[in-house]
Amino acid sequence: EGVVVHDVKVPSNNVEEIMVSFTTVSGDHIPAVRGKPTALPTDQFPSVKTVQLVIAFIRTTDHNSPNHVTISIV
């Protein structure tokens, strides 16, 4: 099973930076991809199938909790 993830976008009112980490079907942990929530460097995404994707909110513009967040995974 598993899926190949091509892009992740996390638009919101105040999220400035996110980190996305992946676990492959074989259990390997791929190095995390870090960047702007709507412009992650997709060339760093794994080309193999993943079974787990974790999105961590690193920084917000106002130092408050993320708000009005939408997650899009392609």
PyMOL Python script that loads the backbone (N, CA, C, O; Angstrom):
from pymol import cmd

cmd.read_pdbstr("""\
ATOM      1  N   GLU A   1       0.834  -1.181   0.000  1.00  0.00           N
ATOM      2  CA  GLU A   1       0.000   0.000   0.000  1.00  0.00           C
ATOM      3  C   GLU A   1       0.878   1.244   0.000  1.00  0.00           C
ATOM      4  O   GLU A   1       2.031   1.199  -0.429  1.00  0.00           O
ATOM      5  N   GLY A   2       0.335   2.339   0.476  1.00  0.00           N
ATOM      6  CA  GLY A   2       1.058   3.601   0.506  1.00  0.00           C
ATOM      7  C   GLY A   2       0.773   4.443  -0.718  1.00  0.00           C
ATOM      8  O   GLY A   2       0.160   3.976  -1.679  1.00  0.00           O
ATOM      9  N   VAL A   3       1.217   5.676  -0.680  1.00  0.00           N
ATOM     10  CA  VAL A   3       1.009   6.608  -1.785  1.00  0.00           C
ATOM     11  C   VAL A   3       2.279   7.425  -2.009  1.00  0.00           C
ATOM     12  O   VAL A   3       3.096   7.593  -1.104  1.00  0.00           O
ATOM     13  N   VAL A   4       2.424   7.927  -3.230  1.00  0.00           N
ATOM     14  CA  VAL A   4       3.501   8.866  -3.533  1.00  0.00           C
ATOM     15  C   VAL A   4       2.913  10.268  -3.373  1.00  0.00           C
ATOM     16  O   VAL A   4       1.930  10.610  -4.032  1.00  0.00           O
ATOM     17  N   VAL A   5       3.504  11.066  -2.514  1.00  0.00           N
ATOM     18  CA  VAL A   5       3.033  12.431  -2.273  1.00  0.00           C
ATOM     19  C   VAL A   5       3.817  13.373  -3.181  1.00  0.00           C
ATOM     20  O   VAL A   5       5.048  13.383  -3.171  1.00  0.00           O
ATOM     21  N   HIS A   6       3.087  14.163  -3.965  1.00  0.00           N
ATOM     22  CA  HIS A   6       3.731  15.074  -4.911  1.00  0.00           C
ATOM     23  C   HIS A   6       3.825  16.505  -4.391  1.00  0.00           C
ATOM     24  O   HIS A   6       4.721  17.252  -4.783  1.00  0.00           O
ATOM     25  N   ASP A   7       2.906  16.886  -3.512  1.00  0.00           N
ATOM     26  CA  ASP A   7       2.914  18.254  -2.998  1.00  0.00           C
ATOM     27  C   ASP A   7       2.056  18.335  -1.743  1.00  0.00           C
ATOM     28  O   ASP A   7       1.108  17.568  -1.579  1.00  0.00           O
ATOM     29  N   VAL A   8       2.390  19.253  -0.872  1.00  0.00           N
ATOM     30  CA  VAL A   8       1.609  19.547   0.330  1.00  0.00           C
ATOM     31  C   VAL A   8       1.517  21.060   0.428  1.00  0.00           C
ATOM     32  O   VAL A   8       2.530  21.758   0.375  1.00  0.00           O
ATOM     33  N   LYS A   9       0.298  21.564   0.573  1.00  0.00           N
ATOM     34  CA  LYS A   9       0.089  22.997   0.767  1.00  0.00           C
ATOM     35  C   LYS A   9      -0.749  23.183   2.019  1.00  0.00           C
ATOM     36  O   LYS A   9      -1.724  22.464   2.237  1.00  0.00           O
ATOM     37  N   VAL A  10      -0.365  24.154   2.840  1.00  0.00           N
ATOM     38  CA  VAL A  10      -1.064  24.408   4.098  1.00  0.00           C
ATOM     39  C   VAL A  10      -1.325  25.915   4.220  1.00  0.00           C
ATOM     40  O   VAL A  10      -0.714  26.588   5.051  1.00  0.00           O
ATOM     41  N   PRO A  11      -2.239  26.443   3.384  1.00  0.00           N
ATOM     42  CA  PRO A  11      -2.536  27.868   3.499  1.00  0.00           C
ATOM     43  C   PRO A  11      -3.245  28.185   4.816  1.00  0.00           C
ATOM     44  O   PRO A  11      -4.049  27.396   5.312  1.00  0.00           O
ATOM     45  N   SER A  12      -2.933  29.342   5.363  1.00  0.00           N
ATOM     46  CA  SER A  12      -3.579  29.795   6.596  1.00  0.00           C
ATOM     47  C   SER A  12      -3.384  31.302   6.722  1.00  0.00           C
ATOM     48  O   SER A  12      -2.709  31.928   5.905  1.00  0.00           O
ATOM     49  N   ASN A  13      -3.986  31.864   7.756  1.00  0.00           N
ATOM     50  CA  ASN A  13      -3.842  33.307   7.990  1.00  0.00           C
ATOM     51  C   ASN A  13      -2.503  33.686   8.595  1.00  0.00           C
ATOM     52  O   ASN A  13      -2.048  34.817   8.426  1.00  0.00           O
ATOM     53  N   ASN A  14      -1.855  32.746   9.306  1.00  0.00           N
ATOM     54  CA  ASN A  14      -0.663  33.159  10.046  1.00  0.00           C
ATOM     55  C   ASN A  14       0.497  32.157  10.072  1.00  0.00           C
ATOM     56  O   ASN A  14       1.483  32.393  10.771  1.00  0.00           O
ATOM     57  N   VAL A  15       0.409  31.062   9.343  1.00  0.00           N
ATOM     58  CA  VAL A  15       1.512  30.094   9.355  1.00  0.00           C
ATOM     59  C   VAL A  15       2.615  30.575   8.416  1.00  0.00           C
ATOM     60  O   VAL A  15       2.369  30.862   7.244  1.00  0.00           O
ATOM     61  N   GLU A  16       3.822  30.657   8.943  1.00  0.00           N
ATOM     62  CA  GLU A  16       4.965  31.148   8.172  1.00  0.00           C
ATOM     63  C   GLU A  16       5.883  30.020   7.699  1.00  0.00           C
ATOM     64  O   GLU A  16       6.454  30.103   6.611  1.00  0.00           O
ATOM     65  N   GLU A  17       6.030  28.958   8.513  1.00  0.00           N
ATOM     66  CA  GLU A  17       6.929  27.863   8.156  1.00  0.00           C
ATOM     67  C   GLU A  17       6.386  26.545   8.702  1.00  0.00           C
ATOM     68  O   GLU A  17       5.882  26.474   9.823  1.00  0.00           O
ATOM     69  N   ILE A  18       6.504  25.493   7.866  1.00  0.00           N
ATOM     70  CA  ILE A  18       6.105  24.148   8.285  1.00  0.00           C
ATOM     71  C   ILE A  18       7.228  23.170   7.976  1.00  0.00           C
ATOM     72  O   ILE A  18       8.173  23.484   7.252  1.00  0.00           O
ATOM     73  N   MET A  19       7.099  21.980   8.542  1.00  0.00           N
ATOM     74  CA  MET A  19       8.029  20.891   8.257  1.00  0.00           C
ATOM     75  C   MET A  19       7.186  19.647   8.004  1.00  0.00           C
ATOM     76  O   MET A  19       6.278  19.336   8.776  1.00  0.00           O
ATOM     77  N   VAL A  20       7.487  18.942   6.927  1.00  0.00           N
ATOM     78  CA  VAL A  20       6.764  17.727   6.570  1.00  0.00           C
ATOM     79  C   VAL A  20       7.749  16.570   6.585  1.00  0.00           C
ATOM     80  O   VAL A  20       8.790  16.622   5.929  1.00  0.00           O
ATOM     81  N   SER A  21       7.419  15.527   7.333  1.00  0.00           N
ATOM     82  CA  SER A  21       8.276  14.336   7.356  1.00  0.00           C
ATOM     83  C   SER A  21       7.481  13.139   6.862  1.00  0.00           C
ATOM     84  O   SER A  21       6.256  13.097   6.981  1.00  0.00           O
ATOM     85  N   PHE A  22       8.190  12.172   6.309  1.00  0.00           N
ATOM     86  CA  PHE A  22       7.585  11.020   5.650  1.00  0.00           C
ATOM     87  C   PHE A  22       8.162   9.725   6.198  1.00  0.00           C
ATOM     88  O   PHE A  22       9.332   9.663   6.574  1.00  0.00           O
ATOM     89  N   THR A  23       7.334   8.696   6.239  1.00  0.00           N
ATOM     90  CA  THR A  23       7.780   7.338   6.540  1.00  0.00           C
ATOM     91  C   THR A  23       7.382   6.468   5.357  1.00  0.00           C
ATOM     92  O   THR A  23       6.224   6.474   4.939  1.00  0.00           O
ATOM     93  N   THR A  24       8.340   5.721   4.815  1.00  0.00           N
ATOM     94  CA  THR A  24       8.079   4.886   3.644  1.00  0.00           C
ATOM     95  C   THR A  24       7.394   3.580   4.033  1.00  0.00           C
ATOM     96  O   THR A  24       7.282   3.245   5.212  1.00  0.00           O
ATOM     97  N   VAL A  25       6.944   2.863   3.031  1.00  0.00           N
ATOM     98  CA  VAL A  25       6.304   1.561   3.229  1.00  0.00           C
ATOM     99  C   VAL A  25       7.231   0.620   3.985  1.00  0.00           C
ATOM    100  O   VAL A  25       6.771  -0.181   4.799  1.00  0.00           O
ATOM    101  N   SER A  26       8.533   0.709   3.722  1.00  0.00           N
ATOM    102  CA  SER A  26       9.501  -0.179   4.382  1.00  0.00           C
ATOM    103  C   SER A  26       9.886   0.298   5.783  1.00  0.00           C
ATOM    104  O   SER A  26      10.687  -0.349   6.459  1.00  0.00           O
ATOM    105  N   GLY A  27       9.318   1.430   6.225  1.00  0.00           N
ATOM    106  CA  GLY A  27       9.598   1.928   7.569  1.00  0.00           C
ATOM    107  C   GLY A  27      10.730   2.931   7.657  1.00  0.00           C
ATOM    108  O   GLY A  27      11.061   3.400   8.746  1.00  0.00           O
ATOM    109  N   ASP A  28      11.330   3.267   6.520  1.00  0.00           N
ATOM    110  CA  ASP A  28      12.407   4.260   6.521  1.00  0.00           C
ATOM    111  C   ASP A  28      11.838   5.658   6.733  1.00  0.00           C
ATOM    112  O   ASP A  28      10.755   5.982   6.246  1.00  0.00           O
ATOM    113  N   HIS A  29      12.580   6.478   7.464  1.00  0.00           N
ATOM    114  CA  HIS A  29      12.195   7.868   7.678  1.00  0.00           C
ATOM    115  C   HIS A  29      12.975   8.738   6.703  1.00  0.00           C
ATOM    116  O   HIS A  29      14.206   8.751   6.713  1.00  0.00           O
ATOM    117  N   ILE A  30      12.254   9.455   5.870  1.00  0.00           N
ATOM    118  CA  ILE A  30      12.856  10.336   4.873  1.00  0.00           C
ATOM    119  C   ILE A  30      13.186  11.667   5.553  1.00  0.00           C
ATOM    120  O   ILE A  30      12.408  12.124   6.390  1.00  0.00           O
ATOM    121  N   PRO A  31      14.322  12.307   5.220  1.00  0.00           N
ATOM    122  CA  PRO A  31      14.618  13.617   5.817  1.00  0.00           C
ATOM    123  C   PRO A  31      13.457  14.591   5.603  1.00  0.00           C
ATOM    124  O   PRO A  31      12.860  14.638   4.527  1.00  0.00           O
ATOM    125  N   ALA A  32      13.155  15.351   6.628  1.00  0.00           N
ATOM    126  CA  ALA A  32      12.022  16.274   6.584  1.00  0.00           C
ATOM    127  C   ALA A  32      12.248  17.386   5.565  1.00  0.00           C
ATOM    128  O   ALA A  32      13.377  17.804   5.306  1.00  0.00           O
ATOM    129  N   VAL A  33      11.141  17.850   4.998  1.00  0.00           N
ATOM    130  CA  VAL A  33      11.142  18.978   4.072  1.00  0.00           C
ATOM    131  C   VAL A  33      10.598  20.174   4.850  1.00  0.00           C
ATOM    132  O   VAL A  33       9.547  20.087   5.485  1.00  0.00           O
ATOM    133  N   ARG A  34      11.315  21.274   4.794  1.00  0.00           N
ATOM    134  CA  ARG A  34      10.944  22.445   5.585  1.00  0.00           C
ATOM    135  C   ARG A  34      10.837  23.654   4.663  1.00  0.00           C
ATOM    136  O   ARG A  34      11.656  23.829   3.760  1.00  0.00           O
ATOM    137  N   GLY A  35       9.820  24.492   4.896  1.00  0.00           N
ATOM    138  CA  GLY A  35       9.685  25.682   4.071  1.00  0.00           C
ATOM    139  C   GLY A  35       8.377  26.402   4.282  1.00  0.00           C
ATOM    140  O   GLY A  35       7.675  26.180   5.268  1.00  0.00           O
ATOM    141  N   LYS A  36       8.060  27.269   3.338  1.00  0.00           N
ATOM    142  CA  LYS A  36       6.823  28.044   3.399  1.00  0.00           C
ATOM    143  C   LYS A  36       5.634  27.110   3.175  1.00  0.00           C
ATOM    144  O   LYS A  36       5.726  26.172   2.383  1.00  0.00           O
ATOM    145  N   PRO A  37       4.534  27.356   3.856  1.00  0.00           N
ATOM    146  CA  PRO A  37       3.413  26.417   3.811  1.00  0.00           C
ATOM    147  C   PRO A  37       2.734  26.264   2.455  1.00  0.00           C
ATOM    148  O   PRO A  37       2.046  25.269   2.229  1.00  0.00           O
ATOM    149  N   THR A  38       2.907  27.216   1.553  1.00  0.00           N
ATOM    150  CA  THR A  38       2.297  27.082   0.230  1.00  0.00           C
ATOM    151  C   THR A  38       3.333  26.954  -0.880  1.00  0.00           C
ATOM    152  O   THR A  38       2.985  27.002  -2.060  1.00  0.00           O
ATOM    153  N   ALA A  39       4.605  26.792  -0.513  1.00  0.00           N
ATOM    154  CA  ALA A  39       5.662  26.690  -1.527  1.00  0.00           C
ATOM    155  C   ALA A  39       6.806  25.813  -1.029  1.00  0.00           C
ATOM    156  O   ALA A  39       7.958  26.246  -0.990  1.00  0.00           O
ATOM    157  N   LEU A  40       6.484  24.587  -0.650  1.00  0.00           N
ATOM    158  CA  LEU A  40       7.528  23.656  -0.213  1.00  0.00           C
ATOM    159  C   LEU A  40       8.372  23.213  -1.407  1.00  0.00           C
ATOM    160  O   LEU A  40       7.856  23.141  -2.522  1.00  0.00           O
ATOM    161  N   PRO A  41       9.648  22.917  -1.203  1.00  0.00           N
ATOM    162  CA  PRO A  41      10.500  22.431  -2.296  1.00  0.00           C
ATOM    163  C   PRO A  41      10.144  20.978  -2.648  1.00  0.00           C
ATOM    164  O   PRO A  41      10.689  20.042  -2.063  1.00  0.00           O
ATOM    165  N   THR A  42       9.240  20.801  -3.594  1.00  0.00           N
ATOM    166  CA  THR A  42       8.731  19.465  -3.923  1.00  0.00           C
ATOM    167  C   THR A  42       9.807  18.550  -4.498  1.00  0.00           C
ATOM    168  O   THR A  42       9.634  17.331  -4.505  1.00  0.00           O
ATOM    169  N   ASP A  43      10.914  19.112  -4.981  1.00  0.00           N
ATOM    170  CA  ASP A  43      11.998  18.261  -5.477  1.00  0.00           C
ATOM    171  C   ASP A  43      12.650  17.481  -4.339  1.00  0.00           C
ATOM    172  O   ASP A  43      13.409  16.545  -4.590  1.00  0.00           O
ATOM    173  N   GLN A  44      12.364  17.852  -3.096  1.00  0.00           N
ATOM    174  CA  GLN A  44      12.892  17.136  -1.939  1.00  0.00           C
ATOM    175  C   GLN A  44      11.916  16.074  -1.419  1.00  0.00           C
ATOM    176  O   GLN A  44      12.240  15.351  -0.477  1.00  0.00           O
ATOM    177  N   PHE A  45      10.734  15.972  -2.016  1.00  0.00           N
ATOM    178  CA  PHE A  45       9.766  14.962  -1.604  1.00  0.00           C
ATOM    179  C   PHE A  45      10.244  13.588  -2.069  1.00  0.00           C
ATOM    180  O   PHE A  45      10.875  13.481  -3.121  1.00  0.00           O
ATOM    181  N   PRO A  46       9.955  12.541  -1.305  1.00  0.00           N
ATOM    182  CA  PRO A  46      10.377  11.200  -1.722  1.00  0.00           C
ATOM    183  C   PRO A  46       9.609  10.743  -2.961  1.00  0.00           C
ATOM    184  O   PRO A  46       8.439  11.082  -3.138  1.00  0.00           O
ATOM    185  N   SER A  47      10.272   9.978  -3.805  1.00  0.00           N
ATOM    186  CA  SER A  47       9.617   9.448  -5.005  1.00  0.00           C
ATOM    187  C   SER A  47       9.068   8.046  -4.763  1.00  0.00           C
ATOM    188  O   SER A  47       8.501   7.433  -5.667  1.00  0.00           O
ATOM    189  N   VAL A  48       9.235   7.543  -3.551  1.00  0.00           N
ATOM    190  CA  VAL A  48       8.726   6.216  -3.190  1.00  0.00           C
ATOM    191  C   VAL A  48       7.430   6.366  -2.399  1.00  0.00           C
ATOM    192  O   VAL A  48       7.107   7.447  -1.906  1.00  0.00           O
ATOM    193  N   LYS A  49       6.702   5.269  -2.289  1.00  0.00           N
ATOM    194  CA  LYS A  49       5.431   5.295  -1.563  1.00  0.00           C
ATOM    195  C   LYS A  49       5.655   5.500  -0.068  1.00  0.00           C
ATOM    196  O   LYS A  49       6.570   4.937   0.531  1.00  0.00           O
ATOM    197  N   THR A  50       4.791   6.322   0.506  1.00  0.00           N
ATOM    198  CA  THR A  50       4.860   6.586   1.936  1.00  0.00           C
ATOM    199  C   THR A  50       3.574   6.127   2.614  1.00  0.00           C
ATOM    200  O   THR A  50       2.506   6.094   2.004  1.00  0.00           O
ATOM    201  N   VAL A  51       3.704   5.778   3.880  1.00  0.00           N
ATOM    202  CA  VAL A  51       2.535   5.341   4.651  1.00  0.00           C
ATOM    203  C   VAL A  51       2.204   6.325   5.767  1.00  0.00           C
ATOM    204  O   VAL A  51       1.136   6.246   6.376  1.00  0.00           O
ATOM    205  N   GLN A  52       3.119   7.248   6.031  1.00  0.00           N
ATOM    206  CA  GLN A  52       2.862   8.238   7.074  1.00  0.00           C
ATOM    207  C   GLN A  52       3.449   9.574   6.657  1.00  0.00           C
ATOM    208  O   GLN A  52       4.558   9.650   6.129  1.00  0.00           O
ATOM    209  N   LEU A  53       2.676  10.628   6.906  1.00  0.00           N
ATOM    210  CA  LEU A  53       3.094  11.985   6.623  1.00  0.00           C
ATOM    211  C   LEU A  53       2.768  12.807   7.870  1.00  0.00           C
ATOM    212  O   LEU A  53       1.638  12.780   8.357  1.00  0.00           O
ATOM    213  N   VAL A  54       3.751  13.533   8.381  1.00  0.00           N
ATOM    214  CA  VAL A  54       3.547  14.349   9.578  1.00  0.00           C
ATOM    215  C   VAL A  54       3.847  15.798   9.223  1.00  0.00           C
ATOM    216  O   VAL A  54       4.915  16.111   8.699  1.00  0.00           O
ATOM    217  N   ILE A  55       2.895  16.674   9.512  1.00  0.00           N
ATOM    218  CA  ILE A  55       3.075  18.101   9.273  1.00  0.00           C
ATOM    219  C   ILE A  55       3.254  18.787  10.621  1.00  0.00           C
ATOM    220  O   ILE A  55       2.397  18.688  11.499  1.00  0.00           O
ATOM    221  N   ALA A  56       4.373  19.481  10.773  1.00  0.00           N
ATOM    222  CA  ALA A  56       4.642  20.231  12.006  1.00  0.00           C
ATOM    223  C   ALA A  56       4.645  21.721  11.680  1.00  0.00           C
ATOM    224  O   ALA A  56       5.254  22.155  10.703  1.00  0.00           O
ATOM    225  N   PHE A  57       3.966  22.483  12.500  1.00  0.00           N
ATOM    226  CA  PHE A  57       3.943  23.935  12.348  1.00  0.00           C
ATOM    227  C   PHE A  57       5.132  24.503  13.116  1.00  0.00           C
ATOM    228  O   PHE A  57       5.175  24.420  14.344  1.00  0.00           O
ATOM    229  N   ILE A  58       6.090  25.075  12.404  1.00  0.00           N
ATOM    230  CA  ILE A  58       7.335  25.551  13.002  1.00  0.00           C
ATOM    231  C   ILE A  58       7.205  26.984  13.512  1.00  0.00           C
ATOM    232  O   ILE A  58       7.644  27.299  14.618  1.00  0.00           O
ATOM    233  N   ARG A  59       6.595  27.854  12.692  1.00  0.00           N
ATOM    234  CA  ARG A  59       6.543  29.266  13.076  1.00  0.00           C
ATOM    235  C   ARG A  59       5.294  29.924  12.501  1.00  0.00           C
ATOM    236  O   ARG A  59       4.870  29.616  11.387  1.00  0.00           O
ATOM    237  N   THR A  60       4.713  30.832  13.278  1.00  0.00           N
ATOM    238  CA  THR A  60       3.604  31.651  12.799  1.00  0.00           C
ATOM    239  C   THR A  60       4.056  33.107  12.756  1.00  0.00           C
ATOM    240  O   THR A  60       5.030  33.483  13.408  1.00  0.00           O
ATOM    241  N   THR A  61       3.351  33.907  11.996  1.00  0.00           N
ATOM    242  CA  THR A  61       3.725  35.312  11.841  1.00  0.00           C
ATOM    243  C   THR A  61       3.431  36.137  13.083  1.00  0.00           C
ATOM    244  O   THR A  61       4.045  37.182  13.295  1.00  0.00           O
ATOM    245  N   ASP A  62       2.489  35.673  13.911  1.00  0.00           N
ATOM    246  CA  ASP A  62       2.094  36.447  15.090  1.00  0.00           C
ATOM    247  C   ASP A  62       2.404  35.738  16.412  1.00  0.00           C
ATOM    248  O   ASP A  62       1.977  36.188  17.474  1.00  0.00           O
ATOM    249  N   HIS A  63       3.145  34.633  16.344  1.00  0.00           N
ATOM    250  CA  HIS A  63       3.540  33.858  17.531  1.00  0.00           C
ATOM    251  C   HIS A  63       2.347  33.257  18.282  1.00  0.00           C
ATOM    252  O   HIS A  63       2.463  32.906  19.456  1.00  0.00           O
ATOM    253  N   ASN A  64       1.210  33.141  17.607  1.00  0.00           N
ATOM    254  CA  ASN A  64       0.028  32.490  18.173  1.00  0.00           C
ATOM    255  C   ASN A  64      -0.177  31.150  17.485  1.00  0.00           C
ATOM    256  O   ASN A  64       0.552  30.807  16.553  1.00  0.00           O
ATOM    257  N   SER A  65      -1.148  30.408  17.933  1.00  0.00           N
ATOM    258  CA  SER A  65      -1.472  29.124  17.308  1.00  0.00           C
ATOM    259  C   SER A  65      -1.894  29.342  15.861  1.00  0.00           C
ATOM    260  O   SER A  65      -2.452  30.387  15.525  1.00  0.00           O
ATOM    261  N   PRO A  66      -1.627  28.351  14.995  1.00  0.00           N
ATOM    262  CA  PRO A  66      -2.086  28.455  13.612  1.00  0.00           C
ATOM    263  C   PRO A  66      -3.603  28.622  13.566  1.00  0.00           C
ATOM    264  O   PRO A  66      -4.329  27.994  14.337  1.00  0.00           O
ATOM    265  N   ASN A  67      -4.079  29.484  12.645  1.00  0.00           N
ATOM    266  CA  ASN A  67      -5.530  29.615  12.511  1.00  0.00           C
ATOM    267  C   ASN A  67      -5.951  29.660  11.056  1.00  0.00           C
ATOM    268  O   ASN A  67      -5.180  30.041  10.175  1.00  0.00           O
ATOM    269  N   HIS A  68      -7.199  29.259  10.823  1.00  0.00           N
ATOM    270  CA  HIS A  68      -7.782  29.155   9.485  1.00  0.00           C
ATOM    271  C   HIS A  68      -6.890  28.331   8.557  1.00  0.00           C
ATOM    272  O   HIS A  68      -6.541  28.773   7.462  1.00  0.00           O
ATOM    273  N   VAL A  69      -6.533  27.148   9.001  1.00  0.00           N
ATOM    274  CA  VAL A  69      -5.623  26.265   8.272  1.00  0.00           C
ATOM    275  C   VAL A  69      -6.411  25.325   7.363  1.00  0.00           C
ATOM    276  O   VAL A  69      -7.419  24.746   7.769  1.00  0.00           O
ATOM    277  N   THR A  70      -5.936  25.185   6.136  1.00  0.00           N
ATOM    278  CA  THR A  70      -6.463  24.212   5.184  1.00  0.00           C
ATOM    279  C   THR A  70      -5.286  23.358   4.738  1.00  0.00           C
ATOM    280  O   THR A  70      -4.208  23.884   4.460  1.00  0.00           O
ATOM    281  N   ILE A  71      -5.482  22.046   4.667  1.00  0.00           N
ATOM    282  CA  ILE A  71      -4.403  21.154   4.244  1.00  0.00           C
ATOM    283  C   ILE A  71      -4.769  20.520   2.909  1.00  0.00           C
ATOM    284  O   ILE A  71      -5.859  19.968   2.753  1.00  0.00           O
ATOM    285  N   SER A  72      -3.854  20.602   1.951  1.00  0.00           N
ATOM    286  CA  SER A  72      -4.034  19.990   0.643  1.00  0.00           C
ATOM    287  C   SER A  72      -2.838  19.083   0.369  1.00  0.00           C
ATOM    288  O   SER A  72      -1.694  19.536   0.350  1.00  0.00           O
ATOM    289  N   ILE A  73      -3.115  17.797   0.158  1.00  0.00           N
ATOM    290  CA  ILE A  73      -2.058  16.822  -0.130  1.00  0.00           C
ATOM    291  C   ILE A  73      -2.332  16.229  -1.502  1.00  0.00           C
ATOM    292  O   ILE A  73      -3.409  15.683  -1.746  1.00  0.00           O
ATOM    293  N   VAL A  74      -1.353  16.337  -2.398  1.00  0.00           N
ATOM    294  CA  VAL A  74      -1.511  15.834  -3.761  1.00  0.00           C
ATOM    295  C   VAL A  74      -0.522  14.710  -3.978  1.00  0.00           C
ATOM    296  O   VAL A  74      -0.474  14.130  -5.063  1.00  0.00           O
TER     297      VAL A  74
END
""", "prot")
cmd.dss("prot")
cmd.show_as("cartoon", "prot")
cmd.util.cbc("prot")
cmd.orient("prot")
